[in-house]
Amino acid sequence: MPWSTEVDHNFPKMNDPKYYGGARWFVNEALNIPGPASLVMFTASALDPKGSPTRIMQIAGGRLVAVETDIHLYGYNVKLLAPDIRLVQIPDLLPLLFRRSSSRSEAQR
């Protein structure tokens, strides 16, 4: 899965704190986590309306939150990553995290 950090090029207003639907709005309102937030990395599928994008947001204190969009269920799979996780680790780490949680959800159905 190709990843990009070119947030400002592809999503120019995403990190504007006053932008409705931006990173700060999503973290504050949808996830109910107060404080600043910014989109720092995303998968190439975020550029495709039919894709299932994964976005990495940085919240207050420097913690990273991974948000995978489920376009079929109109929902999100959200993971607060461990404090020692860095952006360079994301491409190898996240497919494993989301695959495991998806398998668990399917097993519970």
Rosetta silent file (secondary structure, phi, psi, omega in degrees, C-alpha in Angstrom):
SEQUENCE: MPWSTEVDHNFPKMNDPKYYGGARWFVNEALNIPGPASLVMFTASALDPKGSPTRIMQIAGGRLVAVETDIHLYGYNVKLLAPDIRLVQIPDLLPLLFRRSSSRSEAQR
SCORE:     score description
SCORE:     0.000 S_00000001
   1 L     0.000  117.492  179.773    0.000    0.000    0.000 S_00000001
   2 L   -73.006  138.090 -179.597    1.679    3.284   -1.100 S_00000001
   3 E  -113.947  154.196  177.523    1.856    6.033    1.523 S_00000001
   4 E  -140.525  148.416  173.440    2.290    9.784    1.105 S_00000001
   5 L  -112.748   10.473 -178.717    3.119   12.715    3.366 S_00000001
   6 L   -83.429   59.401 -175.779    2.176   15.320    0.719 S_00000001
   7 H   -63.778  -50.793 -176.119   -0.871   16.439    2.679 S_00000001
   8 H   -63.470  -31.136  178.612   -0.822   20.123    1.709 S_00000001
   9 H   -71.769  -43.380 -174.887   -0.508   19.270   -1.981 S_00000001
  10 H   -91.303  -30.382 -178.878   -3.389   16.771   -2.059 S_00000001
  11 L  -133.183   74.595 -169.206   -5.642   18.116    0.714 S_00000001
  12 L   -55.682  -33.723 -176.845   -4.879   21.871    0.934 S_00000001
  13 L  -102.788    1.014 -174.072   -7.299   22.779    3.777 S_00000001
  14 L   -57.250  -33.414 -177.863   -7.151   19.553    5.765 S_00000001
  15 L  -101.411   12.102  173.262   -4.821   21.039    8.406 S_00000001
  16 L   -78.838  119.178 -175.394   -6.583   24.401    8.648 S_00000001
  17 L   -61.955  -18.519 -179.278   -8.012   24.395   12.216 S_00000001
  18 L   -95.168   -0.595 -175.571  -11.132   26.284   11.049 S_00000001
  19 L   -80.830  120.090  177.324  -11.927   23.884    8.183 S_00000001
  20 L   -66.505  124.810 -178.277  -15.141   21.887    8.712 S_00000001
  21 L    91.585   -1.049  179.205  -14.278   18.226    8.119 S_00000001
  22 L   -76.298 -176.478 -176.824  -10.542   18.824    8.517 S_00000001
  23 H   -60.631  -47.617 -178.769   -8.176   16.892   10.740 S_00000001
  24 H   -64.823  -43.451  178.684   -8.775   18.969   13.864 S_00000001
  25 H   -58.607  -47.533 -177.164  -12.555   18.910   13.389 S_00000001
  26 H   -61.153  -47.447 -178.406  -12.518   15.122   12.894 S_00000001
  27 H   -66.196  -43.718 -178.241  -10.360   14.433   15.955 S_00000001
  28 H   -71.294  -47.332 -172.254  -12.231   16.910   18.189 S_00000001
  29 H   -89.352  -47.995 -176.177  -15.802   16.214   17.057 S_00000001
  30 H   -79.928  -39.403 -178.481  -15.897   12.651   15.699 S_00000001
  31 L   -96.602   -9.897  178.946  -13.326   11.078   18.007 S_00000001
  32 L    59.164   39.739  175.399  -13.999   13.418   20.971 S_00000001
  33 L  -110.842  113.935 -177.289  -10.275   14.019   21.555 S_00000001
  34 L   -73.849  157.969  173.367   -9.665   17.681   22.476 S_00000001
  35 L   106.558 -179.719 -177.820   -6.732   19.749   21.261 S_00000001
  36 L   -69.583  155.391  177.685   -4.828   20.344   18.059 S_00000001
  37 E  -155.135  150.423  176.151   -4.595   17.708   15.345 S_00000001
  38 E  -148.588  147.574  174.652   -3.123   17.455   11.883 S_00000001
  39 E   -78.999  127.367 -176.937   -3.097   14.975    9.029 S_00000001
  40 E  -119.224  -18.100 -177.985    0.504   13.849    8.531 S_00000001
  41 E  -160.823  149.195  178.422    0.302   10.775    6.255 S_00000001
  42 E  -152.038  160.857  176.261   -2.239    8.943    4.099 S_00000001
  43 E   -84.789  156.792  179.896   -2.526    6.011    1.729 S_00000001
  44 H   -60.416  -27.034  179.596   -2.808    6.554   -2.005 S_00000001
  45 H   -65.805  -14.218  176.229   -6.333    5.111   -1.848 S_00000001
  46 H   -66.988  -19.669  179.206   -7.369    8.327   -0.043 S_00000001
  47 H   -86.422   -8.351 -178.395   -7.194    9.991   -3.467 S_00000001
  48 L  -108.559  118.685 -177.614   -9.696    7.484   -4.907 S_00000001
  49 L   -59.112  -22.884 -179.748  -13.351    8.021   -3.891 S_00000001
  50 L   -97.047    1.651 -179.405  -13.976    4.255   -4.080 S_00000001
  51 L   -82.409  172.162  174.235  -10.870    3.319   -2.086 S_00000001
  52 L  -111.489   85.048 -173.468  -10.608    2.487    1.605 S_00000001
  53 L   -73.086  152.568  170.991   -8.157    5.134    2.738 S_00000001
  54 E  -119.492  132.344  179.349   -6.082    5.093    5.861 S_00000001
  55 E  -122.028  144.500  175.615   -5.002    8.398    7.362 S_00000001
  56 E  -110.908  122.967  179.559   -2.483    9.086   10.093 S_00000001
  57 E  -116.499  141.635  175.911   -3.246   12.074   12.291 S_00000001
  58 E  -101.363  128.973 -178.233   -1.020   13.589   14.908 S_00000001
  59 E  -110.884  179.860 -179.611   -2.816   14.755   18.025 S_00000001
  60 H   -50.704  138.972 -179.941   -1.794   16.771   21.083 S_00000001
  61 H    85.475   -0.003  177.709    1.349   15.440   22.693 S_00000001
  62 H    84.645    0.709  178.923    2.630   14.032   19.394 S_00000001
  63 L   -66.842  150.444  178.531    0.635   10.775   19.551 S_00000001
  64 E  -106.066  140.026  176.763   -0.419    9.236   16.260 S_00000001
  65 E  -121.220  129.099  176.311   -3.928    8.052   15.450 S_00000001
  66 E  -100.225  129.765 -178.685   -4.601    5.746   12.507 S_00000001
  67 E  -124.738  112.998  176.601   -8.021    6.135   10.881 S_00000001
  68 E  -103.302  126.257  179.921   -9.145    3.577    8.307 S_00000001
  69 E   -87.346  131.034  173.887  -12.324    4.464    6.423 S_00000001
  70 E  -104.031   99.349 -174.869  -14.787    1.663    5.754 S_00000001
  71 L   -70.755  -19.633 -179.555  -16.696    2.913    2.719 S_00000001
  72 L   -80.693  -33.017 -179.744  -19.088   -0.054    2.802 S_00000001
  73 L  -102.067    0.960 -177.770  -20.234    0.503    6.381 S_00000001
  74 L    52.645   47.888 -178.624  -19.894    4.302    6.277 S_00000001
  75 E  -145.304 -171.634 -177.162  -17.696    4.146    9.348 S_00000001
  76 E  -133.075  149.979  170.464  -14.153    4.246   10.665 S_00000001
  77 E  -113.559  115.665 -171.879  -11.720    1.897   12.321 S_00000001
  78 E  -116.000  134.581  177.561   -9.592    4.025   14.669 S_00000001
  79 E  -129.179  125.157  169.949   -6.379    3.040   16.459 S_00000001
  80 E   -84.859  115.352 -175.237   -4.478    5.175   18.962 S_00000001
  81 L   -79.863  153.849  179.480   -0.910    4.085   18.304 S_00000001
  82 L   -57.815  149.313 -176.380    1.618    3.458   21.052 S_00000001
  83 L   -59.866  -23.323 -177.883    3.654    6.532   22.037 S_00000001
  84 L   -90.119    0.166  179.068    6.867    5.043   20.629 S_00000001
  85 L   -76.611  132.114  178.855    5.465    4.502   17.090 S_00000001
  86 L  -115.021  160.756 -178.156    7.020    6.837   14.491 S_00000001
  87 H   -55.223  -37.862 -177.402    5.892    7.692   10.948 S_00000001
  88 H   -64.505  -20.802  179.991    8.664    5.623    9.359 S_00000001
  89 H   -85.696  -17.872 -171.622    7.217    2.496   11.018 S_00000001
  90 H   -57.424  -51.290 -174.633    3.657    3.035    9.751 S_00000001
  91 H   -55.225  -35.738  179.922    3.798    1.410    6.270 S_00000001
  92 H   -85.139  -30.254 -172.905    4.915   -1.955    7.699 S_00000001
  93 H   -82.713  -45.630 -170.152    2.954   -1.848   10.939 S_00000001
  94 H   -65.437  -40.033  178.889   -0.573   -0.738   10.066 S_00000001
  95 H   -55.913  -33.654  178.744   -1.651   -3.418    7.594 S_00000001
  96 H   -69.797  -42.123 -179.384   -1.101   -5.956   10.370 S_00000001
  97 H   -62.950  -49.244 -176.556   -3.078   -3.979   12.955 S_00000001
  98 H   -72.122  -33.456  178.912   -6.118   -3.408   10.773 S_00000001
  99 H   -64.464  -42.518  179.447   -6.112   -6.924    9.318 S_00000001
 100 H   -63.886  -43.651 -177.866   -6.188   -8.450   12.810 S_00000001
 101 H   -69.941  -33.079  176.902   -9.038   -6.248   14.012 S_00000001
 102 H   -66.268  -40.327  178.991  -11.056   -6.936   10.839 S_00000001
 103 H   -63.595  -40.474  178.563  -10.649  -10.673   11.348 S_00000001
 104 H   -63.644  -42.174 -179.353  -11.830  -10.348   14.931 S_00000001
 105 H   -63.743  -41.069 -179.861  -14.891   -8.349   13.879 S_00000001
 106 H   -67.271  -35.910 -179.615  -15.831  -10.928   11.261 S_00000001
 107 H   -67.620  -30.254 -177.668  -15.394  -13.758   13.782 S_00000001
 108 H   -78.486  -17.672 -177.433  -17.768  -12.025   16.211 S_00000001
 109 L   -73.686    0.000    0.000  -20.568  -11.746   13.626 S_00000001
